[in-house]
Amino acid sequence: MASVPRKLELFYDVLSPYSWLGFEILCRYQNIWNITLRLRPTYIAGIMRKSGNKPPALLPQRGKYMFMDLQYLREFYQVPIQVPKDFFSVILEKGSLTAMRFLTAVNMESPEMLERVSRELWMRVWSRDEDITEPQSILAAAEKAGLSEERAKGLLEKCSTDKVKNNLKETTDTAFSYGAFGLPIIVFHTHDKSHMLFGSDRMELLAHLLGERWLGPVPSPVKGKL
């Protein structure tokens, strides 16, 4: 008898490029490893505030390294990351609250679309240097992902409701309760225990802990996906 799939949760924010890397790896492996992947839209500014952490780019040396790091990771992970030209405005001023509320609404109402809509928002901000804060920007990403205009507008309207706002806050609080101080975090559940790993560079360790094989960042069945 086949073993029951392990539940694995990815807490992420589309403002985080490292979240995008972790997202793509786990999406590639969800049909290779014996896991059930649950995507958890989370508000990174809330995590930073609750943990007392700060964005890495605020430290000049670390920020300089991060820009170089992302160039290397773009090729290694085969994810088309491109740092926005007005990086500090995108990260520190505009933020991702509307985008993450929208993804929360998608998750609540049309969870089967969450992967595709999340990816399109990442493509906008971290590949094409496009806005993810204005309503038309959110709608453009949603429609490109396959949501109808009517459905996308309905979900956008729900972003201002307490139900959606509270859901995003609860998810953010849950990530913090697992020990998050940034994003992404991966939480997996085995034998009635929960285990948290931080970052997108712990996939080999994750495979080891799950008893699965690590086949590299782009396992052959999914090459050319992006």
N, C-alpha and C positions, 0 to 999 in steps of 0.2 A: 504493500500500500504506500502510495506517495505521501511524503510528509506534508503537513499543513503549511501553506505559505506564511512566512513571518511578516508581520505588519511593520512597515517602515514609513516614517513621516519626514517630509522635507519642509522645514519652515524657511520661508524665503521672502525677499522683497525685490522687485524689479529695478530698484535703484542700486542694487548690489551686483556688480559684474561677476563676483565670485559665486553668488547665488545662481547666476545663469550657468556657469560651468557645472556646478553641482547638479542643477536641474537637468541639463542635457545628458550628463553621465547616467543619472538614475533613470531617466526616461529611456535611454538606450538599453539599460540592463534590466528593466522591469519585466521583460519577457525572456530574459536569459537566466537570471537568478530566481530562486524560489521565494519571491517576495510579493507582497501587495503594497504598491506605492500609493501613499496618500499625500497630496499636495496641500500645504497649509499656508495661504497668503498671510503675511505678517508685516507689521509696520516697524521698519528698522529704526526710525527715529525714536520710537517708544522704547525699544530695547536699549538703545544708547543712553537714553535719559534714565531709565530705571537702573541700569548697571553702572552708570557713571563713566562709560566709555566715550571715546571721541573718534570721528572718522580718521582713518590712517593718513589721508592726504593733508590733514592739518599739521602734521609733523613733516617739515620740509624734506628731510632725508628719506623718511618712509614713503612720502608721496612720490618722490623721484623714483624710488625703487619700484613702487606699484605700477607706474606707467610703463616701465621697462618690462616688468613681470607680465603684465597683460599682453604685451606684444609677443612674448615667448609662448604664453599659454594659448593665445589665439591659434597658433599653428599646431601646437601639441594636441589640444583638445578638438581642433577643427570646429571652432565656434567663432563666428565673424565679429569679434569684439573690436570696436574702434572707440577710443576715448573721445567724448564730446569736446568740441573746441572750447566752449565756455564751461569748463568742467566745474568750477566752484559755484557758478550760478545754478547749474543743474543739480548738483549734490546738496549744497548748503542753503540755497534760497528757494528753489522751486520744490524740491522734495518729491515725494511719491504718495502723499496721502490720498488724493483722488483716485489714482491708479490702483492702489491697494484696496480701497473701498469698493471700486468697481470689480476687482477680481474676487473680493469677498462675496459680492452680490452674484457673480457668475457661479462661484462655488456653491452658493446656497440654492440657486434657481436652475442652473444648467451645468452641473459639475462635469459632464462629459466634454464640455468645451474649455475647461479651465487650462489644460495644457496648451492648447493652441492659442488662446487669447494671451496667456502669460508670455509665450514665446514672441508673439507679435509686439507686445509692449517692450520687451527687451530689444527686439530688432529695431524699434523706433529710437530708443534712447541710447543704446549701446552699440549700434551698428550704423545707423543712418543719421545720427545726431538730430533727431526730430523730437518735438515736444510730446510729453505724456501727461501734461497737467490740464490742458484746456479740453472742454467737452468734445469738440470736434476731433481732437487728437485721439481721445479715448474711443470715440465712435469709429474712427478710421481703422484703428487697430482691431477692434471687435469685428467689423465687417470684413476686413482682410482675413481674419481667422475663420470666417464662415458664419457668423451670426447675421441674421437679417437686420436691416435698419430698424425695423419696428421693435424687434427683440432687444437690440442693443440700447435703444433709447429708453425702453422700459426699465432695463437694468441700471442705466445711468441715473434715472430718476430715483431709484431705490437707494442710491448712495447717500442720500440726505436723511434717510430714515434711521431711527434709533436702533432698529433691529440689525441693520447692516453695521452701523457704527459700533454697537456693542459686541457683535460677533468678531469684528476685527480686533477690538480691544481684548476680548477674552482669549483669542488665539495668541496675541502678543504676550499676554500675561502667562499663558500656558508655556510658551517658548521660554520666557524668563524663569518660570518655575523649574524647568528642566536644566537651567544653568546657562542660558544664552547670554552672551555679552556682545554679540554681533550676529551677523547672518552670512551664510546659511548655517543652520544646524540640522543634523540628521539624527532622528530618534528612532531606535528600533527596539522591538519588544520581543523578548524570548523568555520562556519559563517564568512568566509572571514578573519579570523585571524589565525596567526601561533603561536604555543606555544612550547617552548623548555624545555625538562627535561634532566638533566645530570645523567649519571650512569645507572647501571643495577638494582638498588635497589629502583626504584620509580614506580614499576609496580602496586602496590595497588593504589597509587595516580593516575597513568595513567588510571586505570580502573574507578576510581571515576570520573575523569574529562571527560571520554568518556561516562559515564553512563552505564558501563558494569560491569559484575560480575567478581571478582577475585577468581579463583578456586585453587590458590596455584601454585607453580612453575612447577608442573607436573600434569596438569589436566588429569583425568582418561582416556580420549580417546587416549592420546598419551603416556601413560606409557610404558617404555621399548623401546622408540625410539632410544636412543643412546646405 
